[in-house]
Amino acid sequence: MRPAVGFAALALLEQAGCRVDVPQAQTCCGQPALNSGDTEGTRQIARRNIEMLEPFDHVVVPSGSCAATIRLHYPELLAQDPAWAARARNLAARTHELLSYLADIRGWLPEGISLEASATYHDSCSGLRELGVKAQPRKLLAAVKDLTLRKLEGEETCCGFGGTFCVKYPAISNAIVDEKAVAVEASGAALLLGGDLGCLLNMAGKLHRRGADVRAFHAAEILAGMGDAPAIGEIP
């Protein structure tokens, strides 16, 4: 949906000293199928991803929701099959959300990156509640020269996306994201940052429809020095 996030993640991991491989056969983590009740289909996806990702020391994902699916839900889905359950737990232990991996595992901070702008940060539900990602992105962004971080009122509340929630309950989803957009505008920030593209797409769309002068980016893009590129929803 936004290749720039992948390119930014690759650049950051290499800066942090990682040797990165991007398996060409990889596919969705299976969360949409799981949320839609297709448990068996999700198991098939999980088995395929487990097999494909077994050779790697770490699996790093630029999305809290996808990382949480692998870390928390794969072991649950395959719990009744001892062999696959063990493999799922092994993969779960090696899987990390990108920003927490950079901060906690690699101890990395950006160097030589500057962006004269004000930004506010939204905590995704999966990243925050399932993986405990909170301080890490702010620590990394605080190291970007000339970037001012502004408090977002209700930064921990849902944006209304929720994977398939926005499809199942569009009216409720729209009301939630409208409140979030009001809070983003009230922060006075020029940039809206986050760690989950689904949330950012949802909020960027609402901000655009409201005519707000706020540009949305994945935090990895800013950390990789890509803040001058077209923002989410902008035409290059």
C-alpha positions, 0 to 999 in steps of 0.5 A: 500500500505504501512501498516507502514504509518498506524502503524506510524500514530496510534503510533503518535496519541496515543503519542499525547493523542488520543484514536484511533479506526480504523473502519474495514469497511472503504474503499477508500475516493473515489478520484480515482472515482471522478477523473475518472468522476464517480460522482455518484459512489463517492457520494455512497462512500461519504455517506457510509464513512459519516455514518461510521465516524459520531461517532468520534470526529476527523477523521485523515488521513495520506494523504493530498489528501484523507483528502482534498477529505473528507473536500472539495469535499464531501460537494460539491458532496452532496450539492443538498441533504440538509440532506446529505450536512449537514452531509458532512459539519459536517464530513468535519469540523472534518477531518484533515490531520495527520501532521497538526492535530498533530501540530495545534490541539494537539500541539504535538512534538516528544520526544526522537526520533533521526535519524542521517541523512539529509532529504528533504521534498516535499509538496504535491499539495493537502496538500499544496494548498487545506489544507494549510499544509506547516509549520507543517511537518517541525516543527515536523521534526525539533524536531527530534534530529540529523535530518538535513533538507535540502531545496528542489528546487521546493518543492512546485511543483507537482511531476507528480503523481496527482492521475489518472493524471499519468495514463491519461498523462504518458509522461507528468507525467514522465517528471515532476517526472524526474525534481523532482528527479533531484532536490531531488538528487541536495539537497544532502539529504539521505532521501526524506520525504512527507505527501502523499504516492502517491507522495512518491511512484511516486518519489521513483520509479523514484529515483530508476530507476535513481540509486539515493542513496535516501530513501523515507519515509512518514514523520510519519514513521520518527516521529515514530522512524521507520527510520531504517525500509525498505524505500518505494520500498525496499524489507524487 
